[in-house]
């Protein structure tokens, strides 16, 4: 039995689409369909119920998928191990990250990793949080970098760090001259927020609501970079992860102010598929991130705002 046919079958099920599975395997949709039909003919059973759209797995198809997925994973893990032993230069790491981890911040990690592992091939894509989970789930990337990561039946979480959230404002804003402020100082201010479906927005809203504070949400965006640009034109203030502001603070284009009271932090972690062993290069990248975190002490008594969706 060809491993390729089993892989195509598993991809069809995982992607819920013959066309997407065919594209993943560099073949036509008709070829992918024929491979699955050949599996059915060999087994003498129907694996898919094609009378519905989208198709449904038969009981036999579900069991065959569960077993085939393990066989395919083990085979490709073995291939990768053998190739790595033969030629370390073939090592490749594909990452997906939420925007709000910070473009400049992650660039530093990538530059350091490439210096330490010059023969490793690394690609990083910035995506919406829901899309990060999708590409990890589909096996399109090795690791996903998420805030407020949640373990699932298929996804495992590696804790990375806790990022303190701080008030961010234009250098000429009335609050810019303060060393620290209470949350109550934000009541009624123009606020540049994350979009409402993002976990960090829900965490900030929860912190404000717990103090009975209402802000005037002037703008909403799905990433930190755009929020920072809006604050730079004095469109409002915001509450953002401190590590994502290094460049702006160095350029004096933004001002940060510490929030008084129990520190609010954002947990950030890495997600990966449970049924796939991390490659050596992926493990080395995780080790680099963890090493950096251990060199930075998190604020004592920090409060982790949990995802509410």
N, C-alpha and C positions, 0 to 999 in steps of 0.2 A: 504494500500500500504506500503510495507516495505521500511524503510529508507535506508537499505543496498543496495537494488536494485537501488534506486535513486543515491546513492553515487557512485556505480560502473558505472552507466551510465555517471555521471558527470566526473568521473576520465577517462573513455574511451575517452571522448571528449577533456578534458584538456590535456591528455597525447598523444592524437592522435594515440592510440594503445590499442588493447584489451590485449595484452600480458603484457604491462607495468601496465595497470590498474589492471589486475589480480594479478600481483606480489605485487602491493601496498596494495591489500586487502586480501592477503594470500589465494588465490584460484587458480584453474586452469583456463586456457584461455577458455576452453569450458564452464565452469560454468559461467564466466563473459559474454560470448556470449549468453548463455541461459537466463540469467537475463534480458539482453537488449531485446531479442526476446519476453520474457514474457511481458515486458512493452509495446511493439508494439502490441501484441495480445490483451492486456487489453484495449489499446487506440483505436485499430482498424485503426492505421496509421503506415506508415513507418517513423521511426525516422532517419535512416541512409540509404544512397544510397551505397550499397556494390558492385555495378558494377564497381566502380572506385577504384584505389589504389593510395594513401590511400583513405579510404571511405570519403564521403561528407555528410554533414548534410542536410536533407530536410528542407523545411520551417517550418514544424511542429516540426522537431527535434531541430532546433535552438531555437524556442520559448519554447519548453519543457525544454531544457537545461538551458535557462536563468532563468526560474521559479524554476526548481529543484535545481539549484545551491544555490539559496537563501534559500530554504527550508532546504537543507542539512546543510548549514552553520549555520542557526539558531538552528537547532536541536543539532548539535555537540557543538556549543557554550553553549547551555543550559546544555548538559551533562557535559561539562567541568566545568561549574560554580557549578553544584550540587556536582560533585566529589571533587572540591576544598573546598567547604564548609564542606564536610564530612571528608576529609583527606588532609590536606595541603601538606603532604609529597608526594602526587602524582603529584605535580607541576613539569612540565618539560619545559625546554627552549632549542630549537635547533637553533643554529646560523650558518651562513656561512659568511666567510670574505675573502676579497682579501688578497693575501700574503703580499702585501706591507704595510698593516697596522702595521705589525711588530709582530713577534711571542712573543718576550719577553715583548713587550709593552702590548699586549692583555692579556698575562698571568697574569699580575698585576691586571687588571680589574677583571678577572675571580676569582682570589684568594680573592680579596676584596669582590666581590659579594657573594661568597660561605661562607665567614665568616659572612656576614650580613644576609644571607638566607641559613642556613645550611641544610634545608630540601628540597631546590630546586635542581632539577636535570638539569644540564647544559651540553650541548655538543656543541663544536665549531669545524667546518670543514673549512680548508683553501682551496680555490678554485680559478680558473681563473675567472676574472671579468665576462665574458659571462656566465660562469657556475653558478656563484652566482645569477645572474638574473634568470636563468633557474629554479633553485631549489626553489627560492622564488615564481616565477610565478606558479610552479607546486604545491605549498603548502607543499613542503617537509621540509621547515624550517620556523621558525617564523619571523626571521629578517635576513636581509643581510646587511653586512657592506661594503660600496662601496666608492671609490673616484669618484669625478665628477658625483654624482648620478643624474639621469634624471627621472622625473615623466612621467608616461605613463597612458594610459587609465586604466590599471589594477594595476599599482604600485604607491604607495604614498611614499614620501620622508620625513624623519625627519632630519633636519640639525643637525649636531653634532659639528664639529669644523673645523678650518682652520689651516693647518700645514705649517709652513714656510719651504721652500726648501733651502738647503745649499749646498755648494761645499764640496765634500768628497774626501779625498785622503789618500795615504799611508803616515805614519809619516815622511818618508824620502824624500817625494816628494818636489821639489823646492817651491811649493806654500804652503806647510804645515806650514811654519813659519810666514805666513801673518795673520794679524788680519782680513783683508777683502780684496777682490779683485773685480775688475770690470769684467764683462762678457768677455770683450775683451782679458783678460789674458788667456782665454781658447782656443783661436784661434789656430788650428793646433795640439792641444794636443790629446793624446790617450784617448778615452772616452768609458766608459762602460755604455751602454744604456739599457733602457727597450725595449722590442719588439715593433715594429712599430705600431701594432694594438691597443696598450694600450693608454688610455687617458692621462696618465701622460707623456708618451713619446711625444705625440703630443703637450702637454703644454710646455715641455722643448724645443722641436724643435722650437716652435713658439717664445719663449723668445729669443733663439739664433738667429733665422732668422731675428727677428725685429731689431737686432743690426748688422746684416750682418756678423755674426760669423759662421765659419765652423769648426767643430771638426772632428777628425779622429775616427769614430766609430769602435773600435777594437772588442768589444763583445756585444752581445744582449741577455738579459734574460727576463723572464716573472715575476720575483719576486725580491724583495729587498734583501732577504737573500743571494741569489746567487750573486747578484751584489756586496754586501759587501765582500763576500769571494774573489771575483776577485780583488777588490781593495786592499785587505790585502796582495795579492801576487804581488802588484804593476803592475797590468795589465792595469791600466789607472785610470782616475778620473771619478767622476759622480756627478750628482745633485740629491739629495734624500731628503725625508721629515725628518726634524730634529728629531721628536719624535721617529723615528725608530732606532736611533743610540745610545741610552743611554748606552747599554751594551758595545758596542765597544769603546765608549769614556771613559767609566770607566776603561776598560782594556788597554787603550792607543794603541789599535790595529789599529785605524783609527783616522784621524784628520779632523775636520770640519772647514770651513772657511766661514765667512759671505759674501754674495754677495752684493756689493754696488748697489745703485740705489733703485728704487721702489721695495719693498719686493715682492717676488713671493710666493704665497701660493697655497696649494692644498686643495680644499674643500672635506671633508669626511662626509658622512651621512649614515643613515640607511634606507633601503627600506623594504616595506611590502605590502601585497596584500590589495587593497582597500576594497574588499568584506569580509574581515575577521577582526573582532575586536581583538585588541591586548589583550592577556591574562594578568592577574594581574602580573605574574612573568616577562613577557616581558616589561610591563610598568615600573616595578621596575628596570629592567636592563637599560632601556633607561634613567630613572631618574638618575641612577648612572653615566652614561656617561656624561649627560648634567651637572650634578653637578661638575664633574671634569673639564669640559670645562670652566664653569663659574669661577672657581678658578684660571684659567690661562688666562691672558690678551693677545689677539692676537696682532701682530705688527700693529701699527697705519699706516693707509694708504695702507694696504696690497692689492695687486692686485690678483684677482681670475682668473686664466687661465681657460677658459671654454673648455669643451670637444668639439672636432671638428668632431667627427664621429657620 
